[in-house]
Amino acid sequence: MLFPGVIFMSASWNPTASIENLRARADCYRTIREFFHQRQVLEVETPVLSVAAVVDPNIEPMQTTEQRYLHTSPEYAMKRLLCAGSGDIYQICKVFRAGEAGSRHNPEFTMLEWYRLGWDHFRLINEVAELVRLLLDQPQAAMEIHRYRDAVSRFAGLDPFTATDDEIAALGIQLAGQDLQLGRDGWLDVIVSHQVEPALPANTLVFIHDFPASQAALAKTRVTAEGIAVAERFELFWNGSEMANGYHELTDVVEQRHRFEQQADGRPLDEQLLAALRHGLPACAGVAMGLDRILMHRLQTPKIRDVLAFDWFRA
Amino acid sequence: MANYSTNEFKSGLKVMMDGEPCSIMDNEYVKPGKGQAFNRVKLRNLRTGRVVEKTFKSGDSLEGADVVEVDMEYLYTDGEFWHFMATDGSFEQHGASADALGDTIKWLKEQDVYVVTLFNGAVLTVTPPNFVELEVAETDPGVKGDTAQGGSKPATLSTGAVVKVPLFINIGEKLRIDTRSGEYVSRA
């Protein structure tokens, strides 16, 4: 039923979003700008095209004929601004990720990213909650903060830090319906996306933090009192979908270069970012939020095309 | 057959999964913010009709299944196979085993047209039309005057199928039957 409709509509010149939904997007941007204006966070704009891409092996950048990459997030350039003394900054921008097309994903999508100097991720979690309540028009929405370890133990019945690789793979295979030949972190992603996310309480801002150190990306890591290595990173979930991803930012340039080199897989390292970090990144926390997702929840639609003027298939 | 990658999995695509021909029903892309991307896929096994959910790594692929659906007229049975002929003028014929026919055997009437699903050129399943018209071969005598409501009684149709019919139905009458529920609809 759905599929022929999609083909029919992809041939059309019409927007995929209603004009009413376009207004909701404009309202959302105005709310964000007012929110940060009041808090004296500076709006910035950084290049969409740059010479180095992210090194995250799970994100595939797009490349132009001039050998530039379309950014997959404004993170590297914004950190260079922080190193240069910008103070607190935010940005609303389009980002691009190859192959990420689905009913809830568009390869070109809108991200809000911001950084707070001198804050840790817990202080940032509170600000994220405040903004998301405004954007979702859910001023009374409850909020819960869980450690990754507790959330996975409670909703999937195994301890993600002490369970053996075989135990984690066995649950992953059961949930996936087949053996996908994944590593420990890959199977944990299956467990979280298939079992934990759907079990989280509804209409509640659920923040998960202290991820395994192996999933740190650009977050600081530490060893907890229980002796487990965690990343000072959080994710926000709302009604089963991931809305934001925040870090207590790694400022150690030696550690940063080491992580880049481990993950690069042939992609060029962002030497300009590394040079900036050598100069000095102030202690800070930062977060990226998918605004299309926010709008989908605000407008209660499961389809990303309903909030995009023209989705990937009509762009 | 060609291979299809997860981003080509569209509803209706026929693929091989664990050695069985399947039809894709639904494909949802799942991407954690930092982590492996997956596709959660619902597939219907075309042989058993059973629906399974499987997760794939994005970019993984499955072999296409050589499955075609053909409108065919039922001709006759030789006791081992039930023979059908394409209605597209090609006169192509195929024999279906009792296994492939399954429940459809109850609704087979010569010259009626069925959807025959072929897998690698052999009959996989036979789907009857939603409604068939069949004659009553055996039932208790009709009760006169009872045309409005009241009880029902079993009737054996010309194909051997047994359906519940109203009390006023007599042997030799033609009935319209819904093959999806196996229920009497009306006199034909």
HADDOCK unambig.tbl for C-alpha pairs under 7 A between the chains (distance, minus, plus):
assign (segid A and resid 3 and name CA) (segid B and resid 11 and name CA) 6.61 0.50 0.50
assign (segid A and resid 58 and name CA) (segid B and resid 35 and name CA) 5.69 0.50 0.50
assign (segid A and resid 58 and name CA) (segid B and resid 36 and name CA) 5.61 0.50 0.50
assign (segid A and resid 102 and name CA) (segid B and resid 28 and name CA) 6.47 0.50 0.50
assign (segid A and resid 102 and name CA) (segid B and resid 29 and name CA) 5.36 0.50 0.50
assign (segid A and resid 176 and name CA) (segid B and resid 54 and name CA) 5.50 0.50 0.50
assign (segid A and resid 176 and name CA) (segid B and resid 55 and name CA) 4.60 0.50 0.50
assign (segid A and resid 177 and name CA) (segid B and resid 53 and name CA) 6.76 0.50 0.50
assign (segid A and resid 177 and name CA) (segid B and resid 54 and name CA) 4.90 0.50 0.50
assign (segid A and resid 177 and name CA) (segid B and resid 55 and name CA) 6.41 0.50 0.50
assign (segid A and resid 178 and name CA) (segid B and resid 54 and name CA) 6.75 0.50 0.50
assign (segid A and resid 180 and name CA) (segid B and resid 56 and name CA) 6.87 0.50 0.50
assign (segid A and resid 180 and name CA) (segid B and resid 57 and name CA) 6.84 0.50 0.50
assign (segid A and resid 186 and name CA) (segid B and resid 36 and name CA) 5.97 0.50 0.50
assign (segid A and resid 189 and name CA) (segid B and resid 35 and name CA) 6.64 0.50 0.50
assign (segid A and resid 189 and name CA) (segid B and resid 36 and name CA) 6.85 0.50 0.50
assign (segid A and resid 245 and name CA) (segid B and resid 33 and name CA) 6.87 0.50 0.50
